[in-house]
């Protein structure tokens, strides 16, 4: 019985199960407010619709091996306009596409040359396929824009 109660609490807490209205009709209103609505998607069901309207793009898909400055553009897809003043708070550059996810290199944020562009200085220590992972907050939006971009370092 304890295991069933724990499983029920876990499922309800994650929002993966809904309580039928025939049961919630007999539960005090103060408790019903804590239960997920029937047919409601869990809060973690994916990226909010408004955030899907934003995307990072590499300005160049190739960079020379060694010291490089990578430039990405954050775009509002419906309008095609660059998004200035986003806060890029997470960034990683690794060789996951080449089967070496532990092969990483430092990324140092640089001042932007124009609105909507975000730059990072790095040292591409090997030629090959790299993955640039970014996460940013867009002014006026709830949630985080996240992306992984493919980059090729050439000798």
C-alpha positions as CSV (number, residue, x, y, z in Angstrom):
1,X,0.0,0.0,0.0
2,X,2.9,2.4,0.8
3,X,4.5,1.6,-2.5
4,X,1.2,2.4,-4.4
5,X,0.9,5.7,-2.5
6,X,4.5,6.7,-3.3
7,X,4.0,5.8,-7.0
8,X,0.7,7.8,-7.1
9,X,2.4,10.8,-5.4
10,X,5.4,10.6,-7.8
11,X,3.2,10.5,-10.9
12,X,0.9,13.3,-9.7
13,X,3.9,15.4,-8.7
14,X,5.5,15.1,-12.2
15,X,2.2,15.8,-13.8
16,X,2.2,12.5,-15.8
17,X,-1.1,11.4,-14.3
18,X,-4.3,13.3,-14.1
19,X,-7.0,12.8,-11.5
20,X,-10.5,12.2,-13.1
21,X,-13.1,14.9,-12.4
22,X,-15.3,12.2,-10.8
23,X,-12.8,12.0,-8.0
24,X,-11.9,15.7,-7.7
25,X,-15.6,16.4,-7.2
26,X,-15.3,14.8,-3.8
27,X,-12.0,16.4,-2.8
28,X,-11.8,19.8,-1.0
29,X,-11.2,22.7,-3.3
30,X,-7.9,23.6,-1.5
31,X,-6.5,20.1,-2.4
32,X,-7.9,20.2,-6.0
33,X,-5.7,23.2,-6.7
34,X,-2.6,21.1,-6.1
35,X,-3.7,18.3,-8.4
36,X,-3.0,18.3,-12.2
37,X,-5.9,19.1,-14.4
38,X,-7.3,16.3,-16.5
39,X,-5.5,16.3,-19.9
40,X,-3.0,19.0,-18.8
41,X,0.5,18.5,-20.1
42,X,3.3,18.4,-17.5
43,X,5.2,21.6,-17.0
44,X,8.3,20.0,-18.4
45,X,6.5,18.8,-21.6
46,X,8.9,20.7,-23.8
47,X,9.9,24.1,-24.9
48,X,7.2,26.8,-24.6
49,X,5.7,27.8,-27.9
50,X,7.2,31.3,-27.8
51,X,10.7,30.0,-27.3
52,X,10.4,27.8,-30.4
53,X,10.3,31.1,-32.3
54,X,14.0,31.7,-31.5
55,X,17.1,30.1,-32.9
56,X,20.8,30.4,-32.8
57,X,22.7,30.3,-36.1
58,X,26.4,30.1,-36.8
59,X,27.5,32.9,-39.1
60,X,30.1,30.5,-40.5
61,X,29.9,26.7,-40.3
62,X,33.7,26.3,-40.7
63,X,36.6,27.8,-38.7
64,X,40.3,27.4,-39.0
65,X,42.0,25.1,-36.5
66,X,43.7,27.0,-33.7
67,X,42.8,30.4,-32.3
68,X,39.3,31.4,-33.6
69,X,36.4,33.7,-32.9
70,X,33.0,32.0,-33.3
71,X,30.1,34.2,-34.1
72,X,26.4,33.2,-33.7
73,X,23.3,35.1,-34.4
74,X,20.1,34.8,-32.3
75,X,17.1,35.2,-34.6
76,X,13.4,35.6,-34.0
77,X,12.2,33.1,-36.7
78,X,8.8,34.6,-37.6
79,X,10.3,38.0,-38.3
80,X,13.8,37.0,-39.3
81,X,15.1,39.8,-37.1
82,X,18.2,39.4,-34.8
83,X,17.5,39.4,-31.1
84,X,19.7,41.8,-29.1
85,X,20.3,41.8,-25.4
86,X,19.7,38.1,-24.8
87,X,21.7,36.7,-21.9
88,X,23.9,33.7,-23.0
89,X,24.6,32.0,-19.7
90,X,25.7,28.5,-20.8
91,X,28.1,27.6,-23.5
92,X,30.2,24.5,-24.3
93,X,32.3,23.5,-27.3
94,X,33.2,19.8,-27.6
95,X,33.8,17.1,-30.3
96,X,30.7,15.0,-29.6
97,X,30.0,14.7,-33.4
98,X,33.4,13.1,-33.9
99,X,32.7,10.6,-31.1
100,X,34.8,12.4,-28.5
101,X,32.4,14.2,-26.1
102,X,35.1,14.7,-23.5
103,X,37.3,16.6,-25.9
104,X,36.3,20.2,-24.9
105,X,37.9,23.6,-25.2
106,X,37.4,26.9,-23.5
107,X,35.0,29.5,-24.8
108,X,35.5,33.2,-23.8
109,X,32.6,35.5,-24.5
110,X,33.6,38.6,-26.5
111,X,31.9,41.9,-27.1
112,X,29.4,41.9,-29.9
113,X,30.1,43.8,-33.1
114,X,26.4,44.4,-33.8
115,X,23.0,43.7,-32.2
116,X,21.9,40.1,-32.2
117,X,25.5,38.7,-32.7
118,X,27.2,36.8,-29.9
119,X,30.9,36.0,-30.2
120,X,33.2,33.6,-28.4
121,X,37.0,33.3,-28.6
122,X,38.3,29.7,-28.5
123,X,41.2,27.5,-29.5
124,X,40.1,24.7,-31.8
125,X,42.9,22.3,-30.9
126,X,42.0,19.6,-33.5
127,X,40.5,19.7,-36.9
128,X,37.2,17.9,-37.3
129,X,33.6,18.1,-36.2
130,X,32.7,20.2,-33.2
131,X,29.5,20.9,-31.4
132,X,28.7,24.3,-29.9
133,X,26.0,24.1,-27.2
134,X,24.3,27.3,-26.1
135,X,21.6,28.4,-23.7
136,X,20.2,31.9,-23.4
137,X,17.4,33.9,-21.8
138,X,15.5,36.2,-24.1
139,X,14.2,39.5,-22.6
140,X,10.4,39.2,-22.0
141,X,10.2,35.4,-22.5
142,X,9.9,32.7,-19.8
143,X,12.2,29.8,-20.2
144,X,15.5,29.1,-21.9
145,X,16.5,29.0,-25.6
146,X,18.8,26.0,-26.0
147,X,20.6,24.8,-29.1
148,X,23.4,22.6,-30.4
149,X,25.2,23.8,-33.5
150,X,27.6,21.8,-35.8
151,X,30.9,23.4,-36.6
152,X,33.8,22.0,-38.7
153,X,37.4,23.0,-37.8
154,X,39.6,22.8,-40.9
155,X,43.4,22.7,-41.0
